[in-house]
Amino acid sequence: MKDIVKLEINTPALSFYIEEGGKTALRKEAGEGIIKITEAIDLLQKGLEQVKELMRKNGIETYGVVPSVKYKNLSIFEKEVGDKYTTSNPKFIKKSKREWADSKKIEEYLEETGELPDNTVKNERKKTLVIVKK
């Protein structure tokens, strides 16, 4: 992984690119402003992903887990993403725009019976580091 480089934002240039990007509807060549801004966003997103990866790695190496941290206006924590269960049992399926396993019902059933419902498996979920700005 590459070291994070010093970030400098040229505010007058950014203002220029915003202005030029706003003229895109009027002049085709003014799209350069939008291109420059999206390139900067891509660079910042890549940098943030590197920071999250390093925080996760260092947290696990130091503490055995990724600690939750609160700064002035930021909360940083790890959470699991993705469906917790997969099922084809219609009693345990929620429907909306898509169908998915109703984790709450499955966990209630699991607590009552000590086993998962028929045709249900617990998924391995990916952990991700989340940074929330308040």
N, C-alpha and C positions, 0 to 999 in steps of 0.2 A: 504494500500500500504506500502510495506517495505521501510525503509530508504535506500538511495543509499549508498553503502559501498565504502570504499577507494579502488581504483584500483591501483594495482602495477603490472607492466609487467616486468617479469624476462627476459631481453633481451638475455642473453646467452642461456637460456632454449628455448626461441622462435627460436633463430638461429639454435639450435640443432634440434628442431621439424621440422623446414623448411628443413634442410638438410636431416633428416630421411624421411620426407614426399616425398622429391624428389627421394628417392631410392625405392619408392613403386613398381615401375615397375620391379625392380630388386629383391626385397625380400618382400614377403607377410607380414611379421611381421613389416616392416618399416611403415606400415599404421598408426601406433600409432601417428606419427607426425601429420598426416592429421587430425586425430580424435581430438587431443589436440587443434589444430588451429581452427577447426570448433566449438569446445566447447567454446573457447574464443570469437569467433565471435558471437555466440548465446547469450552469457552473455552480451556482449557489446550492441547488438541490443535490448535486453530486457531493459537494463539500459537506452538507448536512448529513447525508447518508454515511460518509466516512466518519464523521464525528460520532454518530449513533453506533456504528460498528465498533469503534474504538472504546466507547463508553461501556458497551455491553461486554466486550472482551476483557477490559480492565476490571470491571465490576465483578465478573465471574472469577477472574484470577485472584483478586484481592479478597473478596467477601464470600465467594462460592455462589453468589446470586447477584442479580442486577438490582442494586438498591434504588428505591424511589427517592427522588430528590425534588425539593421545591426551592426555587430561586425567587427573586422579586416578583416577576410576572410570568414565570415558567414553571410547569410541572413536567417532570421526566419520570417515566415509569415503563415497565415492561408488561405487555399483555399478550395473550394468545389470540390468534385470529383464525378465522375459518369456522366451519360448522363443527360443533362438538361431537355430534352423532350423525350417522347415516342410517336411514331406515326405509323399508318399503312397507312397513306395517301402517295401514291407513289410520289406525287409532292414534298414532303418534306423529302425524304429518300436519304441519301448518301450511296454509295456502294463502298466497297473496299474488304478487306478480310472478312469483316462482314458488315451488314447493320446497320445504325444508323440514328437518326433524325438529319437533317441539321439545327442546332440551328440558324445559321445566317439567313437562308431563313425564318424560322419560326418567328424569331424576326422582320424581315422586314415586314412579313405579319401581325403580331400582331400590329406593329406600324401603318401600313396603315389602317387596318380594326378595330382595337380595340378589337379583339378576336382571340383566337387560331384557327388554321385550324381544319376542321372536323377530328375526330378520333385522336386527339392530346391532350395529358395531360402534364402538367409541373410536373416533378419529384421532390420529396424531396431529396435533395442531402446531402451527408455526408460531414461534414467539417473536415479537417485534418490539423495538424500543419506540416509545411514543413521546413526542415533545409537544406539549400544548401551551400555547401562548394565551394568557388571560387578558 
